[in-house]
Amino acid sequence: MARDPRGAERRRVEPVSERGESLVEVVVALLLLAVGALALAGGIGQAQKARRMAASSGVALAVAETWLESWRAGPARGDGSGQSTIASGAWRGTLKWETGALADCVESARVSVLPADVGTPPASLSSLRVVTGGVGCGP
């Protein structure tokens, strides 16, 4: 320690690099850390929303496929349409269908399933089938 002319001891002032970080540097670092944490939280929220939407769309597509498979295996229906509410576990949605005769022995069906989840697009499928066993339609 050095003494000043009045006899008091003086502490030696060290450069910032040897002393550590200043308060301003610490505040800036904490601010950057907070911004990064908020961005990460927002990304996680978006990922969860996308996962829920994909799961809901997958269930809607499975419901539509199941309806078309039962339509293909069933008897001729001719022209018709309908709507019903569907539930699969906690999932809810609305199924709409239309069938029609296109030509002799050929029917078409279009089905769409709208999930109850807001923002999830509907799953829509269509199919054709050849009707057998009808008048003039073969065995």
N, C-alpha and C positions, 0 to 999 in steps of 0.2 A: 504494500500500500504506500502511496505517496502522501506527503504532507503538503498542505498549502502554506503560504507564508504566515498565516495566523496560527498555525500549529494544529489545525484540525485535519483529521485523516480524510482522504478522498478515495472513493472507490473508482476503480478503473472502469470506464465504459467500454463494453465489448461490442463488436460489430453484430448486426442482426443475425448473420449466418451462424455465429457461434452461440448466440443467446437463445435461439429458437424462433418460433413464428410470432408475428405481431397479431394483435386482436383483429385487425382488418382481414388478414389472411385467413384466420380461423373462421370468421363470419362468412367470407366468400366460399370457403370450402364447405361449410355447413349448408349454405344456400344451394350450391351445386348438388350436394348429396340429397337435399330435399326435393329438388326438381327431378332428379333421377328416380327417386322413390315414387313420386307421383306418376311419372311416365310409366314405370313398371306396373303400378297398380292399375292404371288405365288399360294397359295391354292385357293384363290378366282378366279384367272385366270383359273386354272385347272377345277374348278367347273363350270364356265361359258362355257368352251369348251365342257365339258361332257354334259351339258344341251342342247347346240346347236346340238351336235351330236345325242342325244336321240330324240330331236324334229324332226330332219331331218329323222332319221330312222323310226320314227312313221308315218310321212307323206308318206315315201316310202312304208311302209307296207300297209297303207290304200289305196294307189294308186294300188298296186298289188292286194289287195283283191277286189277292185272295178272292175278291169279288169277281174278277174276270175269269179266274180258274173255275169257280163254281158256275158261272154263266156258260162257259164252254162245255162243261160236263152235263149241264141240265137240258131240259127239253126246249124246243123252239118256243120263242116268246113273241115274235113279231114286233110291232111297234109298241114302245112303252117308255116310260120315264119314271123316276122316283127319287126320293131323298130320304135319308135316315141319319140319325145321330149314332156315332160309333164311339165306343170306349175300349181302351186297351190299357189296363192298369190305371195309372194316373193320367194317361194321355186321353184327350177328347178331340173329336173332329166331326165334320159333316161329310157324308158320302152322297154324291149325286150321280145318277146314271141315266143313260138313254140307250135304248136298243131300237133297231130298225131292220126291216127286210130290204136288202139292196136289189136283189134279183132272185130268180127261182133258186131256192136251196142255199142262199147266202144271206147271213145276218151280220149286222155290225153292232158293236157296243162301244160306248165311250163312258168312262167313269172318271170322276175327279174327287179327290178327298182334300178338304180344306181343314187343316189343323186349327184348333181353337186358339193356339198361341198367336198372339199379335205379331205380325211381321213375317210369319213363315208362309212361303208361297204354297199354293196347292200342288198336289201331285196328280197329274192327269195321264191316263193311258187309254188306248183304244185297241180294238181287235176285231178280226173277222173270223167267222166260222162257217163251215159247210154243214148244213142241216141234213141229216140222213133219216130215212124212215118216213118222211112226209110224202104226200102225193106227188109223184114224178121226181122224187129226190133220191132214188136208189134204195138199197136195202135198209 
